Amino acid sequence: MIWYPEKWRRRWILGRESIPESIWRSVVDQLPFLRGLTRDEFRLLREWSTIFLYNKKINGVQGLVVTEAMRAMIAVQACLLILKLDPEYYDNWVEVIVYPGKFVLDHTYTDETGVVHTRRVVASGESWQAGPVILSWEDVVDIRCESGYNVVIHEFAHKLDMLNGSADGYPPLHGDMDRRIWAAVFSRAYEIFCRQVEQGEVTAMNPYAAEDPAEFFAVSSEVFFTRPCLIKQHFPDMYQQLARFYCQDPAARWIAGA
């Protein structure tokens, strides 16, 4: 439930802030996976994106100047995930950091013998629990719908996954969803997918999804929104769970918008 003060605050934001029509139209035209959204859904997506931009700082680093159009491009894709949920799903953090291109991260981990290791990883995105989302701009604009790749959807799916702790592929489910069914469906799909990757088969999603259950959820979310019919065809039970979690049916939208 949204308390009255928050409703008033949102009306205040929407009455004073707005994504300019030219920028809104340009962003929508660049994102083919938005096809099939109804007029009301586009209106809601614009409102959620406006609130997102008001609440979040989007800062460029390494000399990158972030324009209003760039900010809108990130916001619209981030808010697609919460279109039928609520902006409060993104409440516990405040910043998006944008690099011009891929960036290097130092990951520290402890092995089974207790030895601490540090490894350098080249990344296109990163999400920190209660911290920022980090994105590579060259990957934000790399809208490869034929493969389902989308770094913004990927990282913001991690953010949703982290709402109940570390990213593990088990986000907080709605009251009418059964966690046991979610676990069984995703475990089975993950097992099948990993076996396909190990055997060198052509897969419906990026093989990176086999990295761990958290990445499997994030990658499957990418494809759910950008190539939904692939998920529905190859993993129909998982598609149904994602549709219930996001309260959306992108495959039906694509068919309607075809």
Secondary structure, 3 states (H helix, E strand, C coil): CCCHHHHHHHHHHHHHCCCCHHHHHHHHHHCHHHCCCCHHHHHHHHHHHHHHHHHCEEEECCCCCCCHHHHHHHHHHHHHHCCCCCHHHHCCCCEEEEECCCEEEEEEEECCCCCEEEEEEEECEEECCCCCEEEEHHHHCCCECCCCECHHHHHHHHHHHHHHCCCCCCCCCCCCCCHHHHHHHHHHHHHHHHHHHHCCCCCCCCHHHHCCHHHHHHHHHHHHHHCHHHHHHHCHHHHHHHHHHHCCCHHHHHHHHC
